[in-house]
Amino acid sequence: MRRAVPLAGVCVLAVAVAGCARQAAPPEPGVSTGMAPDLRGRRVMVLPVQQVVGVAGDPDAELTFGLQGRGAEVDWILPADVERRLERSPGIDARTRGLPVSAFVQAEVRRVGDPLYGELRRMSALVDAELVLLPVRAAAEQVDSSGTAVRLHTALLDVRSGRVLWFSVDQGDPHPPGDPRALASAMDVLARRLLR
């Protein structure tokens, strides 16, 4: 006698997954969804860039520089700070790197669920942040014969609800392959769009 799979449970799971992401073409540079709130006076946890592909330079250092240069009125909890606090709290089951973020590059994500949501929630409780800036991907893209540009996928989330408040795909100026100015240019575009 074979065991029946509960069809109602499978249907509920399928509906839940479909409600979190709307299938569409991968987002192109200049695309943004939602609206970045005014971050002045707010506490924002910043995570490291999760996926780095062919980029010359240190994406996390460039992101930190770009945010601090333009967002002096924001209380940034930067990646190094989050990692230090996690090291001092070994009982917190969370990590800053290697998070499951690939859905952001493939479709429009409106709300994150577990396991990503649980990790973000635990980290934000540790640092007392209400928002999370999640740099999903930094990738070098061949633009034309003049060189490559760095394309960034970035999400800003309300950690209490898991809702994606703002998602943006940004691209900097092209430079010769391996030139770290390509990364700096892309991070500057991101900082200007986020902190208007």
Backbone as a chain_set.jsonl record, in Angstrom:
{"seq": "MRRAVPLAGVCVLAVAVAGCARQAAPPEPGVSTGMAPDLRGRRVMVLPVQQVVGVAGDPDAELTFGLQGRGAEVDWILPADVERRLERSPGIDARTRGLPVSAFVQAEVRRVGDPLYGELRRMSALVDAELVLLPVRAAAEQVDSSGTAVRLHTALLDVRSGRVLWFSVDQGDPHPPGDPRALASAMDVLARRLLR", "coords": {"N": [[0.854, -1.182, 0.0], [0.683, 2.146, -0.995], [1.785, 5.297, 0.256], [-0.213, 8.185, 0.406], [0.422, 11.38, -0.951], [-0.078, 14.414, 0.684], [-2.131, 16.399, -1.023], [-3.208, 18.941, -0.593], [-1.271, 20.207, 0.996], [0.89, 20.373, -0.803], [-0.194, 22.089, -2.717], [-0.569, 24.448, -1.212], [2.103, 25.099, -0.627], [3.093, 25.555, -3.229], [1.589, 27.824, -3.998], [2.488, 29.662, -2.08], [5.219, 29.936, -2.753], [4.968, 30.953, -5.355], [3.777, 33.406, -4.819], [5.789, 34.903, -3.715], [7.728, 35.568, -5.618], [7.669, 37.032, -8.817], [7.69, 35.711, -11.976], [9.767, 36.789, -14.537], [11.617, 38.446, -17.176], [15.184, 38.579, -16.647], [16.276, 41.345, -14.651], [17.358, 44.457, -16.07], [20.075, 46.912, -16.339], [19.414, 50.063, -14.763], [16.855, 49.528, -14.034], [14.453, 49.68, -11.48], [12.524, 48.763, -8.634], [9.836, 49.524, -6.486], [10.254, 51.978, -3.852], [12.927, 53.731, -2.511], [13.07, 54.43, 0.876], [13.341, 57.455, 2.869], [16.336, 57.484, 4.417], [17.559, 58.883, 6.407], [18.544, 59.248, 9.759], [17.835, 56.663, 10.348], [18.462, 53.214, 11.232], [20.47, 51.053, 9.555], [21.294, 47.88, 8.507], [24.029, 46.687, 6.757], [24.948, 44.299, 4.456], [27.572, 42.095, 3.213], [28.535, 41.997, -0.301], [26.91, 39.476, -1.99], [27.258, 37.765, -4.26], [30.0, 37.713, -6.335], [31.338, 38.335, -9.414], [33.911, 38.181, -11.554], [34.936, 40.727, -10.905], [37.18, 43.389, -10.402], [38.889, 44.498, -7.554], [37.692, 45.433, -4.229], [34.551, 44.797, -3.45], [33.02, 45.168, -1.048], [34.469, 47.053, 0.44], [34.373, 49.247, -1.315], [31.626, 49.685, -1.382], [31.134, 50.399, 1.298], [32.642, 52.783, 1.419], [31.244, 54.354, -0.485], [28.656, 54.559, 0.672], [29.134, 55.751, 3.196], [30.225, 58.156, 2.369], [28.105, 59.506, 1.15], [25.872, 59.141, 2.748], [25.863, 60.333, 5.416], [24.067, 60.927, 7.424], [22.802, 58.633, 8.041], [22.48, 55.782, 10.119], [24.619, 53.539, 9.679], [25.17, 50.075, 9.89], [27.808, 48.423, 9.251], [29.234, 45.806, 7.084], [31.6, 44.647, 8.291], [31.194, 45.289, 10.986], [28.836, 43.862, 11.564], [29.752, 41.249, 11.193], [31.709, 41.074, 13.235], [30.078, 41.228, 15.512], [28.575, 38.914, 15.234], [30.579, 36.999, 15.55], [31.104, 37.318, 18.249], [28.82, 36.295, 19.265], [28.213, 33.317, 19.264], [26.0, 31.674, 19.476], [24.035, 32.586, 17.804], [22.387, 31.665, 14.986], [23.317, 32.457, 12.121], [24.632, 33.955, 9.12], [26.77, 36.144, 7.278], [27.622, 35.909, 4.691], [27.229, 34.053, 1.597], [24.481, 33.763, 1.409], [21.147, 32.67, 0.429], [20.364, 34.054, -2.379], [19.83, 34.022, -5.092], [17.351, 34.2, -6.405], [16.749, 36.9, -6.663], [18.107, 37.77, -8.907], [16.878, 36.492, -10.932], [14.117, 36.962, -11.009], [11.331, 39.129, -10.058], [11.324, 39.896, -6.729], [9.211, 40.15, -4.042], [8.876, 39.721, -1.366], [10.813, 38.175, 1.151], [11.35, 34.821, 2.201], [11.874, 32.092, 4.532], [14.898, 30.174, 4.106], [16.307, 32.587, 4.165], [14.999, 34.851, 5.257], [14.88, 34.243, 8.031], [17.596, 34.272, 8.77], [18.296, 36.954, 8.216], [16.583, 38.25, 9.978], [17.513, 37.375, 12.506], [20.144, 38.408, 12.508], [19.626, 41.177, 12.279], [18.26, 41.66, 14.644], [20.297, 41.288, 16.44], [21.947, 43.495, 15.941], [20.216, 45.542, 16.21], [18.729, 46.72, 14.026], [16.425, 48.125, 11.677], [16.164, 48.04, 8.966], [17.533, 46.357, 6.088], [20.245, 46.443, 3.938], [20.886, 44.714, 1.168], [23.287, 43.721, -0.818], [23.102, 42.008, -3.64], [24.448, 41.027, -5.968], [27.485, 41.544, -7.764], [28.799, 42.021, -10.83], [31.099, 41.782, -13.518], [30.539, 43.061, -16.686], [30.765, 42.761, -20.172], [30.731, 45.602, -22.101], [31.209, 47.022, -24.54], [33.643, 47.412, -27.151], [35.179, 49.115, -25.702], [35.507, 48.266, -23.109], [34.747, 46.817, -19.829], [31.932, 46.961, -17.603], [30.716, 47.274, -14.257], [27.974, 45.6, -12.994], [25.384, 45.956, -10.685], [23.18, 44.352, -8.433], [20.839, 45.149, -6.092], [19.097, 45.046, -2.992], [16.764, 46.521, -0.717], [15.449, 45.894, 2.357], [12.635, 45.612, 4.595], [13.106, 44.454, 7.661], [11.384, 43.479, 9.579], [9.064, 42.545, 8.332], [9.996, 41.228, 6.104], [9.574, 42.286, 3.658], [10.422, 43.515, 0.433], [11.491, 46.633, -0.002], [12.731, 48.191, -1.887], [14.381, 47.641, -4.946], [17.151, 47.493, -7.045], [18.897, 47.71, -10.155], [22.002, 48.53, -11.126], [24.544, 50.121, -13.078], [27.922, 50.892, -13.632], [30.379, 53.071, -15.199], [32.079, 52.047, -18.238], [35.305, 50.503, -18.226], [38.743, 49.558, -18.885], [39.277, 45.979, -18.865], [39.729, 44.543, -15.646], [40.245, 46.922, -14.357], [39.957, 48.691, -11.402], [38.417, 50.996, -11.23], [36.012, 50.621, -12.488], [34.403, 49.231, -10.679], [34.282, 51.121, -8.569], [32.896, 53.177, -9.869], [30.378, 51.973, -10.328], [29.481, 51.536, -7.683], [29.248, 54.154, -6.859], [27.122, 55.041, -8.467], [25.075, 53.439, -7.396], [25.004, 54.406, -4.709], [24.19, 57.059, -5.154], [21.616, 56.697, -6.222], [20.281, 55.412, -4.156], [20.501, 57.216, -2.039], [19.253, 59.753, -2.566]], "CA": [[0.0, 0.0, 0.0], [1.504, 3.339, -1.083], [1.339, 6.428, 1.063], [-0.687, 9.31, -0.414], [1.024, 12.683, -0.654], [-1.164, 15.362, 0.948], [-2.231, 17.338, -2.135], [-3.464, 20.297, -0.081], [0.006, 20.771, 1.435], [1.667, 20.704, -1.996], [-0.819, 23.279, -3.327], [-0.276, 25.608, -0.364], [3.515, 25.419, -0.835], [3.244, 26.13, -4.574], [1.024, 29.173, -3.973], [3.372, 30.508, -1.266], [6.419, 30.239, -3.537], [4.581, 31.811, -6.478], [3.451, 34.741, -4.318], [6.989, 35.625, -3.299], [8.495, 36.041, -6.769], [6.942, 37.044, -10.076], [8.614, 35.323, -13.024], [9.905, 37.768, -15.607], [12.971, 38.462, -17.706], [16.132, 39.116, -15.666], [16.273, 42.802, -14.679], [18.447, 45.124, -16.78], [20.542, 48.137, -15.67], [18.483, 51.19, -14.749], [15.566, 49.066, -13.523], [14.268, 49.646, -10.03], [11.149, 48.535, -8.208], [9.596, 50.099, -5.174], [10.84, 53.294, -3.624], [13.817, 53.763, -1.356], [12.593, 55.414, 1.85], [14.33, 58.392, 3.4], [17.087, 56.716, 5.407], [18.169, 59.756, 7.423], [18.15, 58.959, 11.133], [17.436, 55.266, 10.513], [19.541, 52.253, 11.463], [20.43, 50.135, 8.413], [22.328, 46.85, 8.475], [24.563, 46.492, 5.411], [25.609, 43.002, 4.334], [28.551, 42.029, 2.119], [28.04, 41.605, -1.622], [26.761, 38.028, -1.889], [27.83, 37.091, -5.431], [30.965, 38.575, -7.017], [31.745, 37.632, -10.624], [34.844, 38.852, -12.455], [35.094, 42.136, -10.522], [38.477, 43.762, -9.831], [38.73, 45.374, -6.396], [36.982, 44.924, -3.061], [33.195, 45.362, -3.481], [32.535, 45.587, 0.268], [35.161, 48.302, 0.8], [33.835, 50.315, -2.17], [30.26, 49.958, -0.918], [31.265, 51.143, 2.552], [33.109, 54.131, 1.078], [30.157, 55.069, -1.161], [27.552, 54.841, 1.592], [29.563, 56.716, 4.211], [30.466, 59.449, 1.725], [26.858, 60.179, 0.786], [24.811, 58.95, 3.737], [26.406, 60.614, 6.751], [22.974, 61.037, 8.4], [22.236, 57.295, 8.235], [23.22, 54.974, 11.077], [24.983, 52.313, 8.966], [25.85, 48.968, 10.568], [28.537, 47.942, 8.086], [29.491, 44.361, 7.117], [32.621, 44.253, 9.283], [30.577, 45.39, 12.32], [27.898, 42.738, 11.714], [30.542, 40.024, 11.346], [32.31, 41.078, 14.576], [29.047, 40.918, 16.513], [28.238, 37.494, 15.1], [31.68, 36.231, 16.15], [30.961, 37.392, 19.707], [27.543, 35.652, 19.632], [28.208, 32.055, 18.521], [24.697, 31.019, 19.557], [23.147, 33.115, 16.754], [22.505, 30.862, 13.766], [23.205, 33.356, 10.976], [25.897, 34.227, 8.445], [26.667, 37.332, 6.425], [28.008, 35.557, 3.314], [26.682, 32.806, 1.078], [23.037, 33.703, 1.628], [20.412, 32.23, -0.762], [19.844, 35.288, -2.988], [19.793, 33.924, -6.556], [16.029, 34.572, -6.927], [16.731, 38.321, -6.972], [18.677, 37.986, -10.235], [16.055, 35.784, -11.902], [12.717, 37.391, -11.014], [11.008, 40.19, -9.102], [11.048, 39.355, -5.395], [8.468, 41.142, -3.264], [9.025, 39.399, 0.06], [11.69, 37.016, 1.315], [10.924, 33.827, 3.181], [12.965, 31.301, 5.099], [15.785, 30.43, 5.244], [16.924, 33.919, 4.126], [14.337, 35.759, 6.201], [15.281, 33.918, 9.393], [18.966, 34.749, 9.018], [18.265, 38.421, 8.268], [15.879, 38.642, 11.202], [18.393, 37.147, 13.653], [21.247, 39.376, 12.463], [19.136, 42.533, 12.54], [17.957, 41.747, 16.085], [21.579, 41.39, 17.132], [22.514, 44.842, 15.776], [19.109, 46.484, 16.419], [18.475, 47.444, 12.775], [15.076, 47.92, 11.146], [16.27, 47.838, 7.524], [18.708, 45.625, 5.63], [20.707, 46.661, 2.57], [21.4, 43.42, 0.735], [23.899, 43.738, -2.148], [22.918, 40.644, -4.114], [25.421, 40.573, -6.975], [28.336, 42.489, -8.497], [29.364, 41.229, -11.929], [31.699, 42.515, -14.633], [29.824, 42.791, -17.939], [31.374, 43.369, -21.356], [29.815, 46.611, -22.634], [31.558, 47.125, -25.96], [35.087, 47.262, -27.31], [35.879, 50.012, -24.767], [35.806, 47.598, -21.846], [33.701, 46.194, -19.019], [31.297, 47.754, -16.547], [30.224, 46.439, -13.159], [26.522, 45.653, -12.801], [25.015, 45.657, -9.295], [21.795, 44.063, -8.052], [20.789, 45.496, -4.672], [17.758, 45.105, -2.401], [16.586, 47.118, 0.604], [14.324, 45.163, 2.95], [12.113, 45.835, 5.947], [13.431, 43.17, 8.275], [10.272, 42.969, 10.389], [8.089, 41.845, 7.497], [10.63, 40.538, 4.987], [9.152, 42.919, 2.408], [11.436, 44.232, -0.337], [11.04, 48.012, -0.184], [13.369, 48.766, -3.08], [15.347, 46.784, -5.624], [17.738, 48.281, -8.112], [19.999, 47.186, -10.958], [22.803, 49.698, -11.502], [25.765, 49.814, -13.81], [28.855, 52.005, -13.702], [31.003, 53.383, -16.489], [33.017, 51.021, -18.704], [36.75, 50.706, -18.092], [39.457, 48.368, -19.358], [39.125, 44.82, -17.969], [40.624, 44.521, -14.501], [40.428, 48.263, -13.796], [39.067, 48.831, -10.24], [37.532, 52.159, -11.361], [34.69, 50.142, -12.912], [33.667, 48.936, -9.443], [34.036, 52.386, -7.87], [31.861, 53.887, -10.61], [29.091, 51.314, -10.082], [29.071, 51.791, -6.297], [28.836, 55.55, -6.791], [25.769, 55.096, -9.047], [24.177, 52.858, -6.396], [24.862, 55.323, -3.566], [23.408, 58.237, -5.577], [20.211, 56.315, -6.389], [19.716, 55.064, -2.844], [20.558, 58.335, -1.095], [18.937, 61.02, -3.256]], "C": [[0.889, 1.231, 0.0], [0.901, 4.463, -0.283], [0.925, 7.568, 0.158], [0.004, 10.589, 0.024], [-0.108, 13.666, -0.417], [-1.165, 16.468, -0.107], [-2.45, 18.763, -1.649], [-2.172, 20.959, 0.349], [0.872, 21.191, 0.27], [1.12, 21.963, -2.644], [-0.503, 24.539, -2.534], [1.168, 26.048, -0.567], [3.724, 26.079, -2.193], [2.722, 27.558, -4.629], [1.926, 30.121, -3.197], [4.618, 30.9, -2.041], [6.076, 31.182, -4.682], [4.279, 33.226, -6.019], [4.671, 35.559, -3.954], [7.765, 36.2, -4.473], [7.646, 35.962, -8.022], [7.939, 36.772, -11.184], [8.601, 36.371, -14.131], [11.317, 37.65, -16.144], [13.908, 39.014, -16.642], [16.206, 40.635, -15.779], [17.532, 43.374, -15.333], [18.889, 46.377, -16.018], [19.549, 49.284, -15.818], [17.119, 50.825, -14.209], [15.558, 49.19, -12.004], [12.793, 49.415, -9.741], [11.008, 49.053, -6.79], [10.244, 51.464, -5.064], [11.713, 53.232, -2.38], [13.306, 54.818, -0.377], [13.714, 56.376, 2.231], [15.041, 57.674, 4.556], [17.695, 57.573, 6.51], [17.612, 59.438, 8.811], [17.745, 57.512, 11.377], [18.66, 54.373, 10.635], [19.431, 51.164, 10.391], [21.605, 49.161, 8.499], [22.733, 46.623, 7.024], [25.303, 45.161, 5.387], [26.647, 43.037, 3.22], [27.867, 41.692, 0.798], [28.044, 40.076, -1.663], [27.391, 37.256, -3.048], [28.74, 38.077, -6.146], [31.522, 37.784, -8.198], [32.641, 38.525, -11.48], [35.131, 40.307, -12.137], [36.473, 42.36, -9.917], [38.25, 44.745, -8.69], [37.933, 44.691, -5.3], [35.58, 45.537, -3.014], [32.702, 45.873, -2.131], [33.182, 46.895, 0.71], [34.623, 49.469, -0.028], [32.418, 50.69, -1.753], [30.289, 50.784, 0.362], [31.661, 52.588, 2.287], [31.978, 54.957, 0.455], [29.025, 55.456, -0.228], [27.942, 55.882, 2.627], [29.778, 58.101, 3.611], [29.197, 60.219, 1.44], [25.799, 60.127, 1.874], [25.279, 59.174, 5.161], [25.314, 60.654, 7.816], [22.289, 59.699, 8.66], [23.116, 56.546, 9.227], [23.5, 53.617, 10.426], [25.623, 51.311, 9.937], [26.518, 48.199, 9.437], [28.907, 46.461, 8.219], [30.506, 43.914, 8.161], [32.055, 44.295, 10.701], [29.634, 44.21, 12.58], [28.68, 41.453, 11.96], [31.205, 39.945, 12.723], [31.283, 40.696, 15.641], [28.624, 39.459, 16.442], [29.321, 36.615, 15.711], [31.573, 36.212, 17.665], [29.676, 36.712, 20.202], [27.411, 34.324, 18.893], [26.876, 31.312, 18.559], [23.71, 31.493, 18.492], [23.398, 32.338, 15.474], [22.261, 31.76, 12.552], [24.591, 33.573, 10.381], [25.705, 35.425, 7.541], [26.942, 37.011, 4.965], [27.381, 34.229, 2.899], [25.197, 32.646, 1.315], [22.32, 33.299, 0.334], [19.694, 33.406, -1.447], [19.63, 35.19, -4.498], [18.437, 34.315, -7.153], [15.976, 36.041, -7.332], [17.242, 38.621, -8.382], [17.759, 37.412, -11.312], [14.635, 36.33, -12.034], [12.523, 38.535, -10.027], [10.604, 39.56, -7.777], [10.376, 40.452, -4.578], [8.633, 40.959, -1.759], [9.934, 38.181, 0.16], [11.124, 36.105, 2.393], [12.136, 33.108, 3.733], [13.607, 30.442, 4.012], [16.382, 31.845, 5.276], [16.314, 34.843, 5.173], [14.798, 35.508, 7.638], [16.676, 34.435, 9.722], [19.007, 36.273, 9.113], [17.642, 38.907, 9.565], [16.789, 38.487, 12.432], [19.546, 38.154, 13.672], [20.774, 40.775, 12.815], [18.76, 42.709, 14.006], [19.242, 41.931, 16.881], [22.146, 42.808, 17.077], [21.461, 45.936, 15.93], [18.875, 47.367, 15.193], [17.073, 47.131, 12.281], [15.073, 47.643, 9.65], [17.549, 47.087, 7.207], [18.999, 46.013, 4.185], [21.438, 45.398, 2.163], [21.961, 43.54, -0.675], [23.948, 42.301, -2.68], [24.075, 40.183, -4.988], [26.199, 41.747, -7.54], [29.032, 41.669, -9.573], [29.929, 42.144, -13.0], [31.003, 42.079, -15.915], [30.546, 43.494, -19.084], [30.368, 44.327, -21.973], [30.014, 46.754, -24.137], [33.069, 46.987, -26.045], [35.867, 48.135, -26.328], [36.165, 49.363, -23.417], [34.603, 47.011, -21.153], [33.171, 47.187, -17.988], [30.822, 46.786, -15.473], [28.727, 46.684, -12.996], [26.194, 45.168, -11.394], [23.524, 45.374, -9.187], [21.721, 44.263, -6.54], [19.348, 45.574, -4.188], [17.816, 45.788, -1.037], [15.319, 46.513, 1.189], [13.936, 45.697, 4.31], [12.247, 44.502, 6.667], [12.285, 42.62, 9.122], [9.314, 42.128, 9.565], [8.722, 40.993, 6.407], [10.296, 41.153, 3.644], [10.319, 43.651, 1.756], [10.888, 45.63, -0.615], [11.529, 48.596, -1.494], [14.365, 47.763, -3.624], [15.848, 47.54, -6.829], [18.828, 47.5, -8.836], [20.743, 48.393, -11.501], [24.064, 49.248, -12.217], [26.621, 51.059, -13.893], [29.39, 52.221, -15.103], [31.936, 52.257, -16.907], [34.465, 51.465, -18.547], [37.449, 49.476, -18.647], [39.295, 47.206, -18.377], [40.171, 44.846, -16.861], [40.866, 45.865, -13.849], [39.463, 48.449, -12.623], [38.162, 50.064, -10.305], [36.129, 51.755, -11.811], [33.815, 49.857, -11.692], [33.321, 50.216, -8.696], [32.916, 53.167, -8.533], [30.482, 53.293, -10.335], [28.587, 51.583, -8.666], [28.63, 53.24, -6.116], [27.42, 55.723, -7.358], [24.757, 54.562, -8.041], [23.933, 53.826, -5.242], [24.019, 56.535, -3.939], [21.932, 57.882, -5.715], [19.542, 56.024, -5.059], [19.568, 56.275, -1.945], [20.322, 59.662, -1.785], [18.585, 62.091, -2.27]], "O": [[1.75, 1.376, 0.868], [-0.318, 4.579, -0.153], [1.653, 7.893, -0.78], [0.155, 10.851, 1.217], [-1.022, 13.751, -1.237], [-0.314, 17.358, -0.09], [-1.922, 19.702, -2.244], [-1.98, 22.15, 0.101], [1.521, 22.236, 0.322], [1.891, 22.819, -3.077], [-0.204, 25.582, -3.116], [1.437, 27.245, -0.67], [4.458, 27.062, -2.295], [3.349, 28.418, -5.248], [2.113, 31.267, -3.607], [5.038, 32.056, -2.001], [6.827, 32.12, -4.95], [4.508, 34.169, -6.775], [4.597, 36.786, -3.891], [8.406, 37.24, -4.325], [6.982, 34.956, -8.269], [8.921, 37.5, -11.332], [7.539, 36.782, -14.598], [12.12, 36.863, -15.645], [13.492, 39.827, -15.817], [16.2, 41.166, -16.889], [18.629, 42.84, -15.168], [18.163, 46.857, -15.147], [18.926, 49.452, -16.867], [16.301, 51.707, -13.949], [16.531, 48.848, -11.334], [11.925, 49.824, -10.512], [11.952, 49.02, -6.001], [10.719, 52.03, -6.049], [11.291, 52.744, -1.331], [13.128, 55.976, -0.755], [14.886, 56.129, 1.945], [14.412, 57.305, 5.548], [18.285, 57.041, 7.451], [16.4, 59.366, 9.017], [17.352, 57.161, 12.49], [19.754, 54.731, 10.198], [18.434, 50.446, 10.322], [22.763, 49.573, 8.557], [21.882, 46.395, 6.163], [26.189, 44.926, 6.209], [26.603, 43.923, 2.367], [26.754, 41.166, 0.782], [29.072, 39.451, -1.399], [27.994, 36.204, -2.834], [28.3, 39.162, -6.524], [32.101, 36.711, -8.024], [32.178, 39.507, -12.059], [35.535, 41.056, -13.027], [36.894, 41.619, -9.029], [37.505, 45.713, -8.839], [37.547, 43.528, -5.423], [35.428, 46.681, -2.584], [32.034, 46.905, -2.071], [32.516, 47.752, 1.291], [34.437, 50.565, 0.501], [32.049, 51.864, -1.765], [29.549, 51.76, 0.492], [31.084, 53.51, 2.862], [31.775, 56.115, 0.819], [28.491, 56.561, -0.324], [27.168, 56.797, 2.909], [29.538, 59.109, 4.275], [29.195, 61.449, 1.479], [24.917, 60.984, 1.917], [25.112, 58.306, 6.019], [25.6, 60.437, 8.994], [21.314, 59.632, 9.409], [24.341, 56.656, 9.189], [22.734, 52.667, 10.592], [26.513, 51.669, 10.709], [25.869, 47.414, 8.746], [28.899, 45.915, 9.322], [30.295, 42.91, 8.842], [32.386, 43.445, 11.528], [29.63, 43.634, 13.668], [28.319, 40.658, 12.828], [31.259, 38.869, 13.319], [31.584, 39.933, 16.559], [28.345, 38.838, 17.467], [29.015, 35.593, 16.326], [31.909, 35.213, 18.301], [29.468, 36.57, 21.407], [26.586, 34.207, 17.988], [26.651, 30.411, 17.752], [22.665, 30.874, 18.297], [24.507, 32.357, 14.94], [21.152, 31.821, 12.022], [25.601, 33.395, 11.061], [24.592, 35.691, 7.088], [26.535, 37.768, 4.083], [27.047, 33.394, 3.739], [24.698, 31.525, 1.412], [22.835, 33.56, -0.753], [18.546, 33.708, -1.121], [19.281, 36.189, -5.126], [18.385, 34.728, -8.312], [15.235, 36.398, -8.248], [16.848, 39.621, -8.983], [17.851, 37.801, -12.476], [14.015, 36.168, -13.084], [13.426, 38.871, -9.26], [9.652, 38.781, -7.715], [10.913, 41.551, -4.442], [8.542, 41.912, -0.986], [9.837, 37.261, -0.652], [10.508, 36.556, 3.359], [13.277, 33.467, 3.442], [12.918, 30.023, 3.082], [16.909, 32.262, 6.308], [17.034, 35.536, 5.891], [15.075, 36.454, 8.376], [16.914, 34.968, 10.806], [19.674, 36.823, 9.989], [18.121, 39.862, 10.176], [16.828, 39.366, 13.293], [19.886, 38.692, 14.726], [21.442, 41.486, 13.565], [18.925, 43.798, 14.557], [19.265, 42.651, 17.879], [22.752, 43.275, 18.041], [21.77, 47.12, 15.797], [18.828, 48.593, 15.295], [16.585, 46.013, 12.443], [14.114, 47.084, 9.118], [18.528, 47.162, 7.951], [18.129, 45.929, 3.319], [22.472, 45.05, 2.732], [21.202, 43.468, -1.642], [24.746, 41.486, -2.217], [24.621, 39.098, -4.79], [25.64, 42.82, -7.768], [29.769, 40.732, -9.266], [29.321, 43.154, -13.351], [30.888, 40.887, -16.199], [30.896, 44.67, -18.983], [29.265, 43.916, -22.333], [29.064, 46.617, -24.909], [33.703, 46.497, -25.111], [37.066, 47.936, -26.134], [36.99, 49.869, -22.657], [33.576, 46.738, -21.774], [33.864, 48.114, -17.568], [30.559, 45.616, -15.752], [28.277, 47.823, -12.876], [26.659, 44.114, -10.962], [22.706, 46.076, -9.781], [22.456, 43.62, -5.791], [18.48, 46.101, -4.884], [18.793, 45.65, -0.3], [14.246, 46.606, 0.593], [14.774, 46.169, 5.078], [11.574, 43.532, 6.318], [12.223, 41.414, 9.36], [8.807, 41.112, 10.042], [8.058, 40.124, 5.84], [10.68, 40.622, 2.602], [11.104, 44.32, 2.429], [9.933, 45.787, -1.376], [10.839, 49.391, -2.133], [15.098, 47.119, -2.874], [15.068, 48.157, -7.554], [19.578, 46.738, -8.227], [20.179, 49.189, -12.251], [24.577, 48.151, -11.994], [26.126, 52.147, -14.184], [28.91, 51.625, -16.068], [32.522, 51.583, -16.059], [34.8, 52.638, -18.712], [36.806, 48.448, -18.859], [39.185, 47.435, -17.172], [41.344, 45.132, -17.102], [41.619, 45.949, -12.879], [38.251, 48.372, -12.825], [37.227, 50.172, -9.513], [35.162, 52.469, -11.543], [32.632, 50.199, -11.673], [32.19, 50.381, -8.238], [32.077, 53.754, -7.85], [29.52, 54.033, -10.131], [27.398, 51.832, -8.469], [27.741, 53.524, -5.314], [26.613, 56.464, -6.797], [23.698, 55.16, -7.849], [22.789, 54.043, -4.841], [23.214, 56.996, -3.13], [21.075, 58.691, -5.36], [18.372, 56.352, -4.859], [18.616, 56.359, -1.17], [21.101, 60.6, -1.612], [18.291, 63.22, -2.664]]}, "num_chains": 1, "name": "protein.A"}
